[in-house]
Structure formats: C-alpha cells, structure tokens
Amino acid sequence: MTHFRSQLTSSVYATISISFWGVSFVSTKAVLGKLDPYSLLVLRFGIGSLLLLLLLLIQRNRLKVSINYIPHIIVLGILGVFVHQVLQATALLTIDASSAGWLISFSPIFTVILSILFLHEKMSITKAVGMILAITGVLLVTTTRSGQSFEFAMNIGFLLMILSTLNWAVYSVLLKSLNIPYPPLLVTFYMCLLGLILTTPFIIRNRGWESLSLLTNSEWAHLLFLGVFVSGIAYWYWGKALEGLEASKVSMFLYLEPITTLVAAVLLLKEKVFIISLTGGIIIIIGVIIVNGQIVPMLLSLFTKKRL
C-alpha cells in the first residue's frame, strides 16, 4: 500500500506539472507580442528563483551544495531550463500554442531512441510501428492551412519545438540517473537561478526592460503565472515525481500536456482547431503509447494494488 501511495503521489505531482506546462505555451504566446523571448525568460526565471528561495527559507532548508554535485546541477540547468525554454519561446514566435502542445508529446519517442542507442534496449516491430505512427502525427501537426487547402509548413518554429522534445528527453533521463542527493526544491532553485544568470546578458543587450511599460494587466498575469507556477512549482513537482517513478513512466504524463494546451489556447487565445492538427495530435499520442507499451501493465498493476 505504501508503494502504491508513493506512486500515486508522484503521479499527482507529474499531472500538476504537466497541466502548468501545457498552459505555459498559451501564456508565453500571449506575452511574446510585447517581449522578446530572452526578456520574457529573464523575468520568468527571476520570479521563479525568488519563489523557490522563499520556499526554501520557509522550510529552513540548507542552501549549501557539495562541490561534487555542482557540475551535475549546471548541466541540468543548461539543458532543462536555459536551452529548453529558449527553444520553446523562440519556436512560439512562428507557430501557434496548440501545435506546440501536440509536438511536446513526441518527447517519449526520443526517450526510447536514447534507450536503444545508449542502454542497448532492443528495437521491436511494435516499437517501430509506434514510431512510424508518431512521426506521421508530427507531419500532420506541422501542416498548416492555406486558403481552402492544407500545405506542409516545416518552418523553423516546428523544428525548434521538435529539438526541445529531444532536449527534454535527455534532461529527464539525466535528472533521474544522476541521482543528486538533495531535495528537488533545492535542485530546482539552483537550476532556475542558473537560467536567470544565463539569460540576463541578453535582456541587457536587447534593452528588454523598456518593453515592460507596454504590458497590460492581462499580460502581467500571464508573466506571473509563468514565473510562479511554470518556472517554479512545475519544475519542483517534476523532480518530486521522478523520486517515486521511473523516468519512462513519468514521461507518459506528457500525453496530458497537449490537451491542457489545446483547451487554454481555444479559451484564452481564441485559436482555431483544425481537424488535421487534431488528428495528427491523436496519432502522435497513440504512436507514443504503442512504443511505450509498458503503460498498460503499469496501470493494471496500480489498480490491482489498489483493490488489495
């Protein structure tokens, strides 16, 4: 029962993180009209760092980290925070939020590919079929409407989003395998702080603070949401989820992200939902589920334990 509760708690943490990240595409898209990507990220990381530091002080956690683990945190911060967020924010300059949400669910495919290449897992016919389906879904999502017809539009935005999914797969595997012996809250704080340090020179170069006066109350609300809930709480909870579940199982929760993105994009940005993109998104999720076939036995195991 204790093991089941641990898995259930980790699942709740992962679900909350994914929900915040799903809406983050919408909030980022809403603010990018006034701020350049780097200025947006500086403010996000700044707000997130302050929140996490406050939580650490309230919980009276020590801020000291052994020098042996500083390289680990630097690598995780560069990959999971700086590179990942720069790729996504830049991508959203040219693609809509709902398409970004569908594409991020492609990340577990890269996790499987990395496992095959570096962990010597075997490629089965089932995995190959699932990958083909997922790639087909990506091609459909990256198809845009032009007049009365649909045409392929693999612009730089779609390419950056796909690269961000590969980057996230690497980050999730590293976060689990490095096994840093510190609370997720502390690790997340230093990662967010590193993101702030790395992006600050860009806001100085671009004089990004000059655009702050142009933000409306609604855009400030989006910015605060990105800083507090996305850069702060979501990363913290993702780390807590990885404490109780395997990286491959936690990555399964990425299936929920495009759903929250789609709902938020329609409600907040009034984005139109094209059948071809919706179909592509569903195909991506089906393909990823087939590739990661262990999700079915995992769910059966959970329900069996619950009944016991």
C-alpha positions, 0 to 999 in steps of 0.5 A, spaced: 500 500 500 505 504 501 508 503 494 502 504 491 501 511 495 508 513 493 506 512 486 500 515 486 503 521 489 508 522 484 503 521 479 499 527 482 505 531 482 507 529 474 499 531 472 500 538 476 506 539 472 504 537 466 497 541 466 502 548 468 506 546 462 501 545 457 498 552 459 505 555 459 505 555 451 498 559 451 501 564 456 508 565 453 504 566 446 500 571 449 506 575 452 511 574 446 507 580 442 510 585 447 517 581 449 522 578 446 523 571 448 530 572 452 526 578 456 520 574 457 525 568 460 529 573 464 523 575 468 520 568 468 526 565 471 527 571 476 520 570 479 521 563 479 528 563 483 525 568 488 519 563 489 523 557 490 528 561 495 522 563 499 520 556 499 526 554 501 527 559 507 520 557 509 522 550 510 529 552 513 532 548 508 540 548 507 542 552 501 549 549 501 551 544 495 557 539 495 562 541 490 561 534 487 554 535 485 555 542 482 557 540 475 551 535 475 546 541 477 549 546 471 548 541 466 541 540 468 540 547 468 543 548 461 539 543 458 532 543 462 531 550 463 536 555 459 536 551 452 529 548 453 525 554 454 529 558 449 527 553 444 520 553 446 519 561 446 523 562 440 519 556 436 512 560 439 514 566 435 512 562 428 507 557 430 501 557 434 500 554 442 496 548 440 501 545 435 506 546 440 502 542 445 501 536 440 509 536 438 511 536 446 508 529 446 513 526 441 518 527 447 517 519 449 519 517 442 526 520 443 526 517 450 526 510 447 531 512 441 536 514 447 534 507 450 536 503 444 542 507 442 545 508 449 542 502 454 542 497 448 534 496 449 532 492 443 528 495 437 521 491 436 516 491 430 511 494 435 516 499 437 517 501 430 510 501 428 509 506 434 514 510 431 512 510 424 505 512 427 508 518 431 512 521 426 506 521 421 502 525 427 508 530 427 507 531 419 500 532 420 501 537 426 506 541 422 501 542 416 498 548 416 492 551 412 492 555 406 486 558 403 481 552 402 487 547 402 492 544 407 500 545 405 506 542 409 509 548 413 516 545 416 518 552 418 523 553 423 518 554 429 516 546 428 523 544 428 525 548 434 519 545 438 521 538 435 529 539 438 526 541 445 522 534 445 529 531 444 532 536 449 527 534 454 528 527 453 535 527 455 534 532 461 529 527 464 533 521 463 539 525 466 535 528 472 533 521 474 540 517 473 544 522 476 541 521 482 543 528 486 542 527 493 538 533 495 531 535 495 528 537 488 526 544 491 533 545 492 535 542 485 530 546 482 532 553 485 539 552 483 537 550 476 532 556 475 537 561 478 542 558 473 537 560 467 536 567 470 544 568 470 544 565 463 539 569 460 540 576 463 546 578 458 541 578 453 535 582 456 541 587 457 543 587 450 536 587 447 534 593 452 528 588 454 526 592 460 523 598 456 518 593 453 515 592 460 511 599 460 507 596 454 504 590 458 497 590 460 494 587 466 492 581 462 499 580 460 502 581 467 498 575 469 500 571 464 508 573 466 506 571 473 503 565 472 509 563 468 514 565 473 510 562 479 507 556 477 511 554 470 518 556 472 517 554 479 512 549 482 512 545 475 519 544 475 519 542 483 513 537 482 517 534 476 523 532 480 518 530 486 515 525 481 521 522 478 523 520 486 517 515 486 517 513 478 521 511 473 523 516 468 519 512 462 513 512 466 513 519 468 514 521 461 507 518 459 504 524 463 506 528 457 500 525 453 496 530 458 500 536 456 497 537 449 490 537 451 491 542 457 494 546 451 489 545 446 483 547 451 487 554 454 489 556 447 481 555 444 479 559 451 484 564 452 487 565 445 481 564 441 485 559 436 482 555 431 482 547 431 483 544 425 481 537 424 488 535 421 492 538 427 487 534 431 488 528 428 495 528 427 495 530 435 491 523 436 496 519 432 502 522 435 499 520 442 497 513 440 504 512 436 507 514 443 503 509 447 504 503 442 512 504 443 511 505 450 507 499 451 509 498 458 503 503 460 498 498 460 501 493 465 503 499 469 496 501 470 493 494 471 498 493 476 496 500 480 489 498 480 490 491 482 494 494 488 489 498 489 483 493 490 488 489 495 
